[in-house]
Amino acid sequence: MSQQLEIMKGQLDDAKLTRSADLMLRFDALLSSPTSTRLRLAIESNKPILQKHGGKFSTDDLDSYLSIFDALNDLYQRGMINKDIFYNDYSYDIEKAYGNAEIQSYLKDIRKDESDFFSGFDNIAKEMKSYPKPATTP
């Protein structure tokens, strides 16, 4: 009986990893769209983002980008995405976006009317910043 339980547990773990991989592939497709890719590159290179600041993106573009991370937070918090794989795939982009002064200013401004806009983005960014980093070997 114990051996059957171990086999079932292994099958369940495999199913969870498969679901996690499938969800991540779907989100990778969203993050690989031309607009998201250009936005990510602008964030990485500390270039202006929004058109009103000399950037190339509308507030809708930025909202769409942040919404992806907001939705990922929901899946991450529910354990639907493997945490280590999530960290490896998304932490850099999330942390760069969260640390961007223009994005923080934008969030502060839109939260004057709705205090919880993109709260999932904040949550996942804080989680990624505190996530145990893998040990490096010399």
C-alpha positions as a Markdown table, in Angstrom:
| # | Residue | x | y | z |
|---|---|---|---|---|
| 1 | Met | 0.0 | 0.0 | 0.0 |
| 2 | Ser | 2.8 | 2.4 | 0.9 |
| 3 | Gln | 4.4 | 1.8 | -2.5 |
| 4 | Gln | 1.2 | 2.7 | -4.3 |
| 5 | Leu | 0.9 | 5.9 | -2.3 |
| 6 | Glu | 4.5 | 6.8 | -3.3 |
| 7 | Ile | 3.7 | 6.1 | -7.0 |
| 8 | Met | 0.5 | 8.2 | -6.8 |
| 9 | Lys | 2.4 | 11.1 | -5.1 |
| 10 | Gly | 5.1 | 10.9 | -7.8 |
| 11 | Gln | 2.3 | 11.1 | -10.5 |
| 12 | Leu | 0.7 | 14.0 | -8.8 |
| 13 | Asp | 4.1 | 15.8 | -8.5 |
| 14 | Asp | 4.6 | 15.2 | -12.3 |
| 15 | Ala | 1.2 | 16.6 | -13.1 |
| 16 | Lys | 1.9 | 19.7 | -11.0 |
| 17 | Leu | 5.2 | 20.3 | -12.8 |
| 18 | Thr | 3.5 | 19.8 | -16.2 |
| 19 | Arg | 0.7 | 22.3 | -15.3 |
| 20 | Ser | 3.4 | 24.7 | -14.0 |
| 21 | Ala | 5.4 | 24.4 | -17.2 |
| 22 | Asp | 2.2 | 24.9 | -19.3 |
| 23 | Leu | 1.2 | 28.1 | -17.4 |
| 24 | Met | 4.7 | 29.5 | -17.7 |
| 25 | Leu | 4.8 | 28.9 | -21.4 |
| 26 | Arg | 1.5 | 30.8 | -21.8 |
| 27 | Phe | 2.9 | 33.7 | -19.8 |
| 28 | Asp | 6.2 | 33.6 | -21.7 |
| 29 | Ala | 4.2 | 34.1 | -24.9 |
| 30 | Leu | 2.6 | 37.2 | -23.4 |
| 31 | Leu | 6.0 | 38.6 | -22.2 |
| 32 | Ser | 7.5 | 37.9 | -25.6 |
| 33 | Ser | 5.0 | 40.0 | -27.5 |
| 34 | Pro | 6.8 | 42.8 | -29.4 |
| 35 | Thr | 5.4 | 45.5 | -27.1 |
| 36 | Ser | 6.3 | 43.6 | -23.9 |
| 37 | Thr | 9.8 | 42.9 | -25.2 |
| 38 | Arg | 10.5 | 46.5 | -26.2 |
| 39 | Leu | 9.1 | 47.7 | -22.8 |
| 40 | Arg | 11.3 | 45.2 | -20.9 |
| 41 | Leu | 14.4 | 46.4 | -22.8 |
| 42 | Ala | 13.5 | 50.0 | -22.1 |
| 43 | Ile | 13.2 | 49.2 | -18.4 |
| 44 | Glu | 16.5 | 47.2 | -18.4 |
| 45 | Ser | 18.4 | 50.1 | -20.0 |
| 46 | Asn | 16.8 | 52.8 | -17.8 |
| 47 | Lys | 15.3 | 54.6 | -20.7 |
| 48 | Pro | 12.1 | 56.7 | -20.4 |
| 49 | Ile | 9.0 | 54.5 | -20.7 |
| 50 | Leu | 5.9 | 56.5 | -21.0 |
| 51 | Gln | 5.3 | 58.9 | -24.0 |
| 52 | Lys | 4.7 | 61.8 | -21.6 |
| 53 | His | 8.3 | 61.3 | -20.3 |
| 54 | Gly | 9.9 | 60.9 | -23.8 |
| 55 | Gly | 9.4 | 57.2 | -24.0 |
| 56 | Lys | 7.6 | 55.1 | -26.6 |
| 57 | Phe | 4.9 | 53.5 | -24.6 |
| 58 | Ser | 1.3 | 54.4 | -23.7 |
| 59 | Thr | -0.1 | 53.9 | -20.2 |
| 60 | Asp | -2.1 | 51.0 | -21.7 |
| 61 | Asp | 1.1 | 49.3 | -22.8 |
| 62 | Leu | 2.5 | 49.7 | -19.3 |
| 63 | Asp | -0.8 | 48.5 | -17.7 |
| 64 | Ser | -0.7 | 45.4 | -19.9 |
| 65 | Tyr | 2.8 | 44.6 | -18.9 |
| 66 | Leu | 2.2 | 45.1 | -15.2 |
| 67 | Ser | -1.0 | 43.1 | -15.5 |
| 68 | Ile | 1.0 | 40.0 | -16.6 |
| 69 | Phe | 3.0 | 40.1 | -13.4 |
| 70 | Asp | -0.1 | 40.8 | -11.4 |
| 71 | Ala | -1.7 | 37.7 | -12.8 |
| 72 | Leu | 1.4 | 35.7 | -12.3 |
| 73 | Asn | 1.4 | 36.6 | -8.6 |
| 74 | Asp | -2.1 | 35.0 | -8.3 |
| 75 | Leu | -0.8 | 31.7 | -9.7 |
| 76 | Tyr | 2.4 | 31.9 | -7.7 |
| 77 | Gln | 0.6 | 32.5 | -4.4 |
| 78 | Arg | -1.8 | 29.6 | -5.1 |
| 79 | Gly | 1.2 | 27.3 | -5.7 |
| 80 | Met | 0.2 | 26.7 | -9.3 |
| 81 | Ile | 3.7 | 27.5 | -10.6 |
| 82 | Asn | 6.8 | 25.9 | -9.3 |
| 83 | Lys | 8.5 | 28.5 | -7.1 |
| 84 | Asp | 12.1 | 27.8 | -8.1 |
| 85 | Ile | 11.3 | 27.7 | -11.8 |
| 86 | Phe | 9.3 | 30.9 | -11.4 |
| 87 | Tyr | 12.2 | 32.6 | -9.7 |
| 88 | Asn | 14.6 | 31.6 | -12.4 |
| 89 | Asp | 12.4 | 32.7 | -15.2 |
| 90 | Tyr | 10.8 | 35.9 | -13.9 |
| 91 | Ser | 12.6 | 37.4 | -10.9 |
| 92 | Tyr | 15.0 | 39.5 | -12.9 |
| 93 | Asp | 12.3 | 41.2 | -15.0 |
| 94 | Ile | 10.0 | 41.7 | -12.0 |
| 95 | Glu | 12.7 | 43.2 | -9.9 |
| 96 | Lys | 13.9 | 45.5 | -12.6 |
| 97 | Ala | 10.3 | 46.7 | -13.3 |
| 98 | Tyr | 9.7 | 47.2 | -9.5 |
| 99 | Gly | 12.9 | 49.1 | -9.0 |
| 100 | Asn | 12.2 | 51.4 | -11.9 |
| 101 | Ala | 11.6 | 55.0 | -10.6 |
| 102 | Glu | 9.2 | 55.9 | -13.5 |
| 103 | Ile | 7.1 | 52.8 | -12.8 |
| 104 | Gln | 7.0 | 53.5 | -9.1 |
| 105 | Ser | 5.9 | 57.1 | -9.9 |
| 106 | Tyr | 3.2 | 55.8 | -12.2 |
| 107 | Leu | 1.9 | 53.4 | -9.6 |
| 108 | Lys | 1.9 | 56.0 | -6.9 |
| 109 | Asp | -0.1 | 58.3 | -9.2 |
| 110 | Ile | -2.8 | 55.7 | -10.3 |
| 111 | Arg | -3.1 | 54.5 | -6.7 |
| 112 | Lys | -4.4 | 57.9 | -5.6 |
| 113 | Asp | -7.8 | 56.8 | -7.0 |
| 114 | Glu | -7.5 | 53.0 | -6.4 |
| 115 | Ser | -5.1 | 52.0 | -3.7 |
| 116 | Asp | -4.8 | 48.4 | -4.7 |
| 117 | Phe | -4.0 | 48.8 | -8.4 |
| 118 | Phe | -1.3 | 46.2 | -9.2 |
| 119 | Ser | -0.9 | 45.1 | -5.6 |
| 120 | Gly | -0.1 | 41.6 | -7.0 |
| 121 | Phe | 2.8 | 43.1 | -8.8 |
| 122 | Asp | 4.1 | 44.7 | -5.6 |
| 123 | Asn | 3.6 | 41.4 | -3.7 |
| 124 | Ile | 5.5 | 39.3 | -6.3 |
| 125 | Ala | 8.3 | 41.8 | -6.5 |
| 126 | Lys | 8.8 | 41.8 | -2.8 |
| 127 | Glu | 8.6 | 38.0 | -2.8 |
| 128 | Met | 11.3 | 37.8 | -5.5 |
| 129 | Lys | 13.5 | 40.2 | -3.6 |
| 130 | Ser | 13.4 | 38.0 | -0.5 |
| 131 | Tyr | 13.4 | 34.7 | -2.2 |
| 132 | Pro | 16.4 | 32.6 | -1.2 |
| 133 | Lys | 19.1 | 33.0 | -3.8 |
| 134 | Pro | 20.8 | 29.8 | -5.0 |
| 135 | Ala | 24.3 | 29.4 | -3.5 |
| 136 | Thr | 27.1 | 30.3 | -5.9 |
| 137 | Thr | 30.1 | 28.1 | -6.3 |
| 138 | Pro | 33.6 | 29.6 | -6.4 |
